[in-house]
Amino acid sequence: MSAAAHGGGSEGDRPAGVVIEPPERLTRTVSAWEGEAGRQWLARLPETVTGYLGRWGLTAERVFAAGGRISMIVLVRTDDGTPAVLKVGMVTRETAQEHAALAHWGGRGAVRLLRADPERGAMLLERLHADVSLRSLAEPKAMLEAAGLLQRLWVPPAEEHPFRTVEAYTGELVALLRERREQPYAEDARQLVDEAVARWAELAGTGPEAVLLHGDYHHGNVLAGDRMPWLAIDPKPLVGERAYDLAWLVRDRLATLAAQPGSRAAARRRLAKLADSLEVDPERLRGWAFFRAVEAGVWGLAIGGREDGELLLEFATWL
């Protein structure tokens, strides 16, 4: 996951010296998460990327191997030599309005969108320092920077915006949770699923004023920039209450958190501190953090990621 602009060659010709092939990480995650549809998309991806290099007048420098999980990131230069990033990703219900959120923010707190073809998931973005995220900072400093940046992103959406609401999106997740609850892999998680669904029923549609949310906000999705110290990337935008957006931060660096003594108390302190610093109701933040951890944990079990899934479910019990 990183920010950049799109680069080029002539349409139909691969740029000399740059191999346009999906990185191993991208191939692995798309195949696991999206199944046959994902494998078909991967097979077309080199041709798709090469086409945008030509049409948008971009020169490819290299494929960023540590890039997105469902998108290919190519470091490019525009026809006037400006460094940028070409991002071509699968269009899913989560990613379909990424371009619209970036356009609405207009570079205020987020990577700047230079050009987009939303139907095919292609975007040309300003280039950030892809190897330097908030994870490069000590946790207290990273949390401080993350909280400050969120205040820039939480703005009212346009009057006729294209974004789904938190209530509608999470309602779909609840339906999937109920289905997955009955599967053998979720047998030990059924009590947590029932509690998560009950929490959702209390939270959905009852929150305070709705703003544009990032939707997937964590330290790894904030990169160092030149025009601003830190800028957000890879939004999965929704419109809803602020507490929903903070839920991912509560569980950030989860493996590290789980490895330290007093993990449960540390998670609760983190939640209370984030709620206080951003003036969010701590109980609503606790509820959304619990729901999102259980939903993500059960999804992890469903795709065979048992270790990650069980860690997320354990985290939910800490809250």
TORMIKOL-236666 format. One record per residue (C-alpha): residue number from 1; residue in three letters; z, x, y. Coordinates in steps of 0.05 Angstrom, whole numbers, plus 5000, padded with zeros to 4 digits. Layout:
<recs>
rec num=NUM&residu=ALA&pz=Z&px=X&py=Y
...
</recs>
This chain:
<recs>
rec num=1&residu=MET&pz=5000&px=5000&py=5000
rec num=2&residu=SER&pz=4979&px=5033&py=5063
rec num=3&residu=ALA&pz=4943&px=5022&py=5129
rec num=4&residu=ALA&pz=4874&px=5049&py=5146
rec num=5&residu=ALA&pz=4804&px=5035&py=5171
rec num=6&residu=HIS&pz=4739&px=5028&py=5132
rec num=7&residu=GLY&pz=4689&px=5085&py=5126
rec num=8&residu=GLY&pz=4616&px=5088&py=5106
rec num=9&residu=GLY&pz=4553&px=5112&py=5075
rec num=10&residu=SER&pz=4487&px=5077&py=5064
rec num=11&residu=GLU&pz=4492&px=5010&py=5028
rec num=12&residu=GLY&pz=4484&px=5018&py=4953
rec num=13&residu=ASP&pz=4495&px=5094&py=4954
rec num=14&residu=ARG&pz=4561&px=5125&py=4937
rec num=15&residu=PRO&pz=4584&px=5174&py=4992
rec num=16&residu=ALA&pz=4572&px=5246&py=4971
rec num=17&residu=GLY&pz=4633&px=5281&py=4944
rec num=18&residu=VAL&pz=4677&px=5219&py=4943
rec num=19&residu=VAL&pz=4686&px=5182&py=4877
rec num=20&residu=ILE&pz=4694&px=5108&py=4891
rec num=21&residu=GLU&pz=4733&px=5085&py=4831
rec num=22&residu=PRO&pz=4797&px=5044&py=4825
rec num=23&residu=PRO&pz=4859&px=5089&py=4820
rec num=24&residu=GLU&pz=4899&px=5085&py=4755
rec num=25&residu=ARG&pz=4957&px=5049&py=4788
rec num=26&residu=LEU&pz=4911&px=4995&py=4815
rec num=27&residu=THR&pz=4876&px=4986&py=4749
rec num=28&residu=ARG&pz=4942&px=4980&py=4712
rec num=29&residu=THR&pz=4975&px=4930&py=4758
rec num=30&residu=VAL&pz=4915&px=4885&py=4769
rec num=31&residu=SER&pz=4902&px=4882&py=4694
rec num=32&residu=ALA&pz=4975&px=4865&py=4680
rec num=33&residu=TRP&pz=4984&px=4815&py=4737
rec num=34&residu=GLU&pz=4916&px=4780&py=4740
rec num=35&residu=GLY&pz=4889&px=4784&py=4669
rec num=36&residu=GLU&pz=4815&px=4775&py=4656
rec num=37&residu=ALA&pz=4801&px=4754&py=4728
rec num=38&residu=GLY&pz=4832&px=4819&py=4751
rec num=39&residu=ARG&pz=4791&px=4860&py=4702
rec num=40&residu=GLN&pz=4727&px=4828&py=4726
rec num=41&residu=TRP&pz=4746&px=4841&py=4798
rec num=42&residu=LEU&pz=4760&px=4914&py=4781
rec num=43&residu=ALA&pz=4692&px=4922&py=4748
rec num=44&residu=ARG&pz=4658&px=4899&py=4813
rec num=45&residu=LEU&pz=4703&px=4938&py=4859
rec num=46&residu=PRO&pz=4665&px=5004&py=4866
rec num=47&residu=GLU&pz=4601&px=4967&py=4886
rec num=48&residu=THR&pz=4640&px=4922&py=4933
rec num=49&residu=VAL&pz=4674&px=4980&py=4968
rec num=50&residu=THR&pz=4609&px=5020&py=4973
rec num=51&residu=GLY&pz=4576&px=4960&py=5005
rec num=52&residu=TYR&pz=4627&px=4956&py=5060
rec num=53&residu=LEU&pz=4622&px=5030&py=5074
rec num=54&residu=GLY&pz=4549&px=5019&py=5089
rec num=55&residu=ARG&pz=4552&px=4953&py=5125
rec num=56&residu=TRP&pz=4609&px=4974&py=5170
rec num=57&residu=GLY&pz=4583&px=5044&py=5184
rec num=58&residu=LEU&pz=4640&px=5081&py=5152
rec num=59&residu=THR&pz=4646&px=5151&py=5122
rec num=60&residu=ALA&pz=4693&px=5156&py=5064
rec num=61&residu=GLU&pz=4742&px=5215&py=5063
rec num=62&residu=ARG&pz=4781&px=5198&py=5000
rec num=63&residu=VAL&pz=4809&px=5142&py=4958
rec num=64&residu=PHE&pz=4884&px=5137&py=4969
rec num=65&residu=ALA&pz=4909&px=5139&py=4897
rec num=66&residu=ALA&pz=4980&px=5115&py=4914
rec num=67&residu=GLY&pz=4952&px=5055&py=4951
rec num=68&residu=GLY&pz=4960&px=4981&py=4939
rec num=69&residu=ARG&pz=4977&px=4947&py=4874
rec num=70&residu=ILE&pz=4922&px=4895&py=4882
rec num=71&residu=SER&pz=4879&px=4930&py=4934
rec num=72&residu=MET&pz=4837&px=4993&py=4939
rec num=73&residu=ILE&pz=4852&px=5037&py=4998
rec num=74&residu=VAL&pz=4799&px=5085&py=5024
rec num=75&residu=LEU&pz=4812&px=5133&py=5081
rec num=76&residu=VAL&pz=4750&px=5131&py=5125
rec num=77&residu=ARG&pz=4721&px=5148&py=5193
rec num=78&residu=THR&pz=4682&px=5100&py=5236
rec num=79&residu=ASP&pz=4614&px=5117&py=5264
rec num=80&residu=ASP&pz=4648&px=5148&py=5326
rec num=81&residu=GLY&pz=4693&px=5191&py=5283
rec num=82&residu=THR&pz=4757&px=5149&py=5290
rec num=83&residu=PRO&pz=4802&px=5154&py=5229
rec num=84&residu=ALA&pz=4815&px=5087&py=5196
rec num=85&residu=VAL&pz=4827&px=5053&py=5129
rec num=86&residu=LEU&pz=4783&px=5008&py=5088
rec num=87&residu=LYS&pz=4825&px=4960&py=5047
rec num=88&residu=VAL&pz=4792&px=4916&py=4994
rec num=89&residu=GLY&pz=4839&px=4872&py=4955
rec num=90&residu=MET&pz=4840&px=4813&py=4908
rec num=91&residu=VAL&pz=4844&px=4748&py=4946
rec num=92&residu=THR&pz=4904&px=4710&py=4920
rec num=93&residu=ARG&pz=4947&px=4654&py=4948
rec num=94&residu=GLU&pz=4994&px=4708&py=4975
rec num=95&residu=THR&pz=4941&px=4753&py=5007
rec num=96&residu=ALA&pz=4890&px=4702&py=5032
rec num=97&residu=GLN&pz=4919&px=4700&py=5103
rec num=98&residu=GLU&pz=4938&px=4773&py=5111
rec num=99&residu=HIS&pz=4882&px=4783&py=5162
rec num=100&residu=ALA&pz=4904&px=4722&py=5202
rec num=101&residu=ALA&pz=4975&px=4748&py=5208
rec num=102&residu=LEU&pz=4952&px=4817&py=5230
rec num=103&residu=ALA&pz=4905&px=4785&py=5281
rec num=104&residu=HIS&pz=4962&px=4742&py=5308
rec num=105&residu=TRP&pz=5009&px=4801&py=5316
rec num=106&residu=GLY&pz=4953&px=4840&py=5349
rec num=107&residu=GLY&pz=4984&px=4907&py=5332
rec num=108&residu=ARG&pz=5053&px=4888&py=5358
rec num=109&residu=GLY&pz=5098&px=4913&py=5303
rec num=110&residu=ALA&pz=5043&px=4915&py=5251
rec num=111&residu=VAL&pz=4982&px=4955&py=5233
rec num=112&residu=ARG&pz=4923&px=4937&py=5278
rec num=113&residu=LEU&pz=4865&px=4898&py=5247
rec num=114&residu=LEU&pz=4798&px=4925&py=5268
rec num=115&residu=ARG&pz=4751&px=4883&py=5226
rec num=116&residu=ALA&pz=4755&px=4834&py=5168
rec num=117&residu=ASP&pz=4716&px=4796&py=5116
rec num=118&residu=PRO&pz=4771&px=4748&py=5092
rec num=119&residu=GLU&pz=4731&px=4714&py=5037
rec num=120&residu=ARG&pz=4723&px=4780&py=4999
rec num=121&residu=GLY&pz=4791&px=4810&py=5018
rec num=122&residu=ALA&pz=4761&px=4867&py=5059
rec num=123&residu=MET&pz=4795&px=4894&py=5122
rec num=124&residu=LEU&pz=4785&px=4954&py=5167
rec num=125&residu=LEU&pz=4853&px=4977&py=5194
rec num=126&residu=GLU&pz=4879&px=5030&py=5239
rec num=127&residu=ARG&pz=4902&px=5091&py=5201
rec num=128&residu=LEU&pz=4976&px=5103&py=5194
rec num=129&residu=HIS&pz=5014&px=5159&py=5160
rec num=130&residu=ALA&pz=5007&px=5131&py=5090
rec num=131&residu=ASP&pz=5055&px=5181&py=5058
rec num=132&residu=VAL&pz=5112&px=5168&py=5107
rec num=133&residu=SER&pz=5147&px=5101&py=5099
rec num=134&residu=LEU&pz=5218&px=5079&py=5116
rec num=135&residu=ARG&pz=5237&px=5103&py=5047
rec num=136&residu=SER&pz=5233&px=5173&py=5075
rec num=137&residu=LEU&pz=5295&px=5158&py=5117
rec num=138&residu=ALA&pz=5367&px=5152&py=5096
rec num=139&residu=GLU&pz=5384&px=5080&py=5080
rec num=140&residu=PRO&pz=5427&px=5065&py=5141
rec num=141&residu=LYS&pz=5374&px=5091&py=5189
rec num=142&residu=ALA&pz=5318&px=5056&py=5149
rec num=143&residu=MET&pz=5355&px=4989&py=5152
rec num=144&residu=LEU&pz=5365&px=4997&py=5227
rec num=145&residu=GLU&pz=5291&px=5011&py=5239
rec num=146&residu=ALA&pz=5270&px=4955&py=5192
rec num=147&residu=ALA&pz=5314&px=4904&py=5227
rec num=148&residu=GLY&pz=5288&px=4924&py=5296
rec num=149&residu=LEU&pz=5215&px=4918&py=5274
rec num=150&residu=LEU&pz=5226&px=4849&py=5244
rec num=151&residu=GLN&pz=5246&px=4824&py=5312
rec num=152&residu=ARG&pz=5176&px=4841&py=5337
rec num=153&residu=LEU&pz=5143&px=4805&py=5279
rec num=154&residu=TRP&pz=5183&px=4741&py=5282
rec num=155&residu=VAL&pz=5141&px=4704&py=5333
rec num=156&residu=PRO&pz=5119&px=4631&py=5336
rec num=157&residu=PRO&pz=5054&px=4618&py=5299
rec num=158&residu=ALA&pz=4994&px=4589&py=5336
rec num=159&residu=GLU&pz=4995&px=4513&py=5342
rec num=160&residu=GLU&pz=4941&px=4503&py=5289
rec num=161&residu=HIS&pz=4957&px=4562&py=5244
rec num=162&residu=PRO&pz=4930&px=4573&py=5173
rec num=163&residu=PHE&pz=4995&px=4596&py=5142
rec num=164&residu=ARG&pz=5033&px=4560&py=5087
rec num=165&residu=THR&pz=5106&px=4542&py=5097
rec num=166&residu=VAL&pz=5162&px=4574&py=5059
rec num=167&residu=GLU&pz=5179&px=4505&py=5031
rec num=168&residu=ALA&pz=5109&px=4493&py=5003
rec num=169&residu=TYR&pz=5102&px=4563&py=4975
rec num=170&residu=THR&pz=5170&px=4566&py=4942
rec num=171&residu=GLY&pz=5160&px=4496&py=4915
rec num=172&residu=GLU&pz=5102&px=4524&py=4874
rec num=173&residu=LEU&pz=5147&px=4581&py=4851
rec num=174&residu=VAL&pz=5200&px=4531&py=4829
rec num=175&residu=ALA&pz=5149&px=4494&py=4787
rec num=176&residu=LEU&pz=5131&px=4560&py=4753
rec num=177&residu=LEU&pz=5204&px=4578&py=4744
rec num=178&residu=ARG&pz=5217&px=4513&py=4707
rec num=179&residu=GLU&pz=5158&px=4527&py=4661
rec num=180&residu=ARG&pz=5180&px=4599&py=4648
rec num=181&residu=ARG&pz=5252&px=4577&py=4636
rec num=182&residu=GLU&pz=5230&px=4548&py=4569
rec num=183&residu=GLN&pz=5197&px=4611&py=4544
rec num=184&residu=PRO&pz=5232&px=4657&py=4493
rec num=185&residu=TYR&pz=5233&px=4716&py=4541
rec num=186&residu=ALA&pz=5275&px=4675&py=4591
rec num=187&residu=GLU&pz=5326&px=4649&py=4542
rec num=188&residu=ASP&pz=5383&px=4692&py=4570
rec num=189&residu=ALA&pz=5364&px=4676&py=4642
rec num=190&residu=ARG&pz=5364&px=4600&py=4638
rec num=191&residu=GLN&pz=5431&px=4591&py=4673
rec num=192&residu=LEU&pz=5408&px=4636&py=4730
rec num=193&residu=VAL&pz=5342&px=4597&py=4735
rec num=194&residu=ASP&pz=5380&px=4531&py=4740
rec num=195&residu=GLU&pz=5424&px=4559&py=4795
rec num=196&residu=ALA&pz=5364&px=4587&py=4832
rec num=197&residu=VAL&pz=5329&px=4519&py=4830
rec num=198&residu=ALA&pz=5392&px=4485&py=4855
rec num=199&residu=ARG&pz=5397&px=4536&py=4913
rec num=200&residu=TRP&pz=5324&px=4524&py=4930
rec num=201&residu=ALA&pz=5336&px=4449&py=4934
rec num=202&residu=GLU&pz=5392&px=4461&py=4984
rec num=203&residu=LEU&pz=5352&px=4510&py=5027
rec num=204&residu=ALA&pz=5281&px=4483&py=5028
rec num=205&residu=GLY&pz=5262&px=4445&py=5090
rec num=206&residu=THR&pz=5332&px=4450&py=5122
rec num=207&residu=GLY&pz=5326&px=4517&py=5158
rec num=208&residu=PRO&pz=5326&px=4531&py=5233
rec num=209&residu=GLU&pz=5265&px=4541&py=5277
rec num=210&residu=ALA&pz=5205&px=4568&py=5238
rec num=211&residu=VAL&pz=5170&px=4633&py=5257
rec num=212&residu=LEU&pz=5114&px=4674&py=5227
rec num=213&residu=LEU&pz=5144&px=4715&py=5170
rec num=214&residu=HIS&pz=5119&px=4779&py=5138
rec num=215&residu=GLY&pz=5134&px=4752&py=5069
rec num=216&residu=ASP&pz=5139&px=4818&py=5031
rec num=217&residu=TYR&pz=5182&px=4859&py=5078
rec num=218&residu=HIS&pz=5215&px=4922&py=5050
rec num=219&residu=HIS&pz=5219&px=4996&py=5067
rec num=220&residu=GLY&pz=5156&px=5013&py=5029
rec num=221&residu=ASN&pz=5115&px=4966&py=5072
rec num=222&residu=VAL&pz=5134&px=5000&py=5138
rec num=223&residu=LEU&pz=5094&px=5063&py=5153
rec num=224&residu=ALA&pz=5098&px=5116&py=5208
rec num=225&residu=GLY&pz=5046&px=5109&py=5262
rec num=226&residu=ASP&pz=5022&px=5145&py=5324
rec num=227&residu=ARG&pz=5022&px=5090&py=5377
rec num=228&residu=MET&pz=5090&px=5065&py=5352
rec num=229&residu=PRO&pz=5140&px=5102&py=5307
rec num=230&residu=TRP&pz=5138&px=5048&py=5253
rec num=231&residu=LEU&pz=5089&px=4993&py=5236
rec num=232&residu=ALA&pz=5089&px=4940&py=5182
rec num=233&residu=ILE&pz=5033&px=4933&py=5131
rec num=234&residu=ASP&pz=5013&px=4886&py=5074
rec num=235&residu=PRO&pz=5041&px=4820&py=5098
rec num=236&residu=LYS&pz=5041&px=4760&py=5052
rec num=237&residu=PRO&pz=5051&px=4713&py=5111
rec num=238&residu=LEU&pz=5088&px=4648&py=5112
rec num=239&residu=VAL&pz=5119&px=4604&py=5166
rec num=240&residu=GLY&pz=5193&px=4590&py=5158
rec num=241&residu=GLU&pz=5263&px=4614&py=5172
rec num=242&residu=ARG&pz=5282&px=4686&py=5184
rec num=243&residu=ALA&pz=5331&px=4689&py=5126
rec num=244&residu=TYR&pz=5273&px=4684&py=5076
rec num=245&residu=ASP&pz=5242&px=4748&py=5104
rec num=246&residu=LEU&pz=5307&px=4786&py=5101
rec num=247&residu=ALA&pz=5318&px=4771&py=5027
rec num=248&residu=TRP&pz=5274&px=4830&py=5004
rec num=249&residu=LEU&pz=5312&px=4879&py=5048
rec num=250&residu=VAL&pz=5378&px=4857&py=5016
rec num=251&residu=ARG&pz=5353&px=4885&py=4950
rec num=252&residu=ASP&pz=5313&px=4944&py=4976
rec num=253&residu=ARG&pz=5320&px=5010&py=4937
rec num=254&residu=LEU&pz=5350&px=4969&py=4881
rec num=255&residu=ALA&pz=5349&px=5023&py=4828
rec num=256&residu=THR&pz=5388&px=5070&py=4874
rec num=257&residu=LEU&pz=5436&px=5014&py=4892
rec num=258&residu=ALA&pz=5448&px=4998&py=4818
rec num=259&residu=ALA&pz=5462&px=5071&py=4801
rec num=260&residu=GLN&pz=5519&px=5079&py=4851
rec num=261&residu=PRO&pz=5592&px=5059&py=4839
rec num=262&residu=GLY&pz=5610&px=4991&py=4867
rec num=263&residu=SER&pz=5539&px=4964&py=4868
rec num=264&residu=ARG&pz=5562&px=4891&py=4873
rec num=265&residu=ALA&pz=5605&px=4905&py=4934
rec num=266&residu=ALA&pz=5552&px=4948&py=4966
rec num=267&residu=ALA&pz=5499&px=4893&py=4959
rec num=268&residu=ARG&pz=5546&px=4842&py=4991
rec num=269&residu=ARG&pz=5562&px=4889&py=5048
rec num=270&residu=ARG&pz=5488&px=4901&py=5060
rec num=271&residu=LEU&pz=5475&px=4826&py=5061
rec num=272&residu=ALA&pz=5531&px=4814&py=5111
rec num=273&residu=LYS&pz=5509&px=4871&py=5156
rec num=274&residu=LEU&pz=5436&px=4848&py=5157
rec num=275&residu=ALA&pz=5456&px=4776&py=5171
rec num=276&residu=ASP&pz=5501&px=4798&py=5228
rec num=277&residu=SER&pz=5452&px=4847&py=5260
rec num=278&residu=LEU&pz=5396&px=4794&py=5262
rec num=279&residu=GLU&pz=5439&px=4733&py=5275
rec num=280&residu=VAL&pz=5420&px=4699&py=5210
rec num=281&residu=ASP&pz=5466&px=4651&py=5172
rec num=282&residu=PRO&pz=5495&px=4696&py=5117
rec num=283&residu=GLU&pz=5500&px=4638&py=5067
rec num=284&residu=ARG&pz=5427&px=4620&py=5076
rec num=285&residu=LEU&pz=5408&px=4693&py=5069
rec num=286&residu=ARG&pz=5450&px=4697&py=5005
rec num=287&residu=GLY&pz=5415&px=4635&py=4978
rec num=288&residu=TRP&pz=5345&px=4661&py=4992
rec num=289&residu=ALA&pz=5362&px=4731&py=4966
rec num=290&residu=PHE&pz=5388&px=4699&py=4902
rec num=291&residu=PHE&pz=5328&px=4654&py=4893
rec num=292&residu=ARG&pz=5277&px=4708&py=4907
rec num=293&residu=ALA&pz=5312&px=4757&py=4859
rec num=294&residu=VAL&pz=5315&px=4707&py=4802
rec num=295&residu=GLU&pz=5242&px=4685&py=4813
rec num=296&residu=ALA&pz=5218&px=4757&py=4815
rec num=297&residu=GLY&pz=5262&px=4776&py=4755
rec num=298&residu=VAL&pz=5235&px=4720&py=4711
rec num=299&residu=TRP&pz=5164&px=4736&py=4733
rec num=300&residu=GLY&pz=5177&px=4808&py=4712
rec num=301&residu=LEU&pz=5198&px=4784&py=4643
rec num=302&residu=ALA&pz=5136&px=4741&py=4639
rec num=303&residu=ILE&pz=5088&px=4800&py=4650
rec num=304&residu=GLY&pz=5126&px=4847&py=4603
rec num=305&residu=GLY&pz=5166&px=4885&py=4655
rec num=306&residu=ARG&pz=5232&px=4874&py=4620
rec num=307&residu=GLU&pz=5270&px=4932&py=4651
rec num=308&residu=ASP&pz=5253&px=4913&py=4723
rec num=309&residu=GLY&pz=5262&px=4839&py=4709
rec num=310&residu=GLU&pz=5331&px=4848&py=4679
rec num=311&residu=LEU&pz=5352&px=4892&py=4738
rec num=312&residu=LEU&pz=5331&px=4838&py=4787
rec num=313&residu=LEU&pz=5369&px=4785&py=4748
rec num=314&residu=GLU&pz=5431&px=4830&py=4747
rec num=315&residu=PHE&pz=5424&px=4839&py=4822
rec num=316&residu=ALA&pz=5424&px=4763&py=4830
rec num=317&residu=THR&pz=5491&px=4759&py=4795
rec num=318&residu=TRP&pz=5521&px=4807&py=4846
rec num=319&residu=LEU&pz=5508&px=4757&py=4902
</recs>
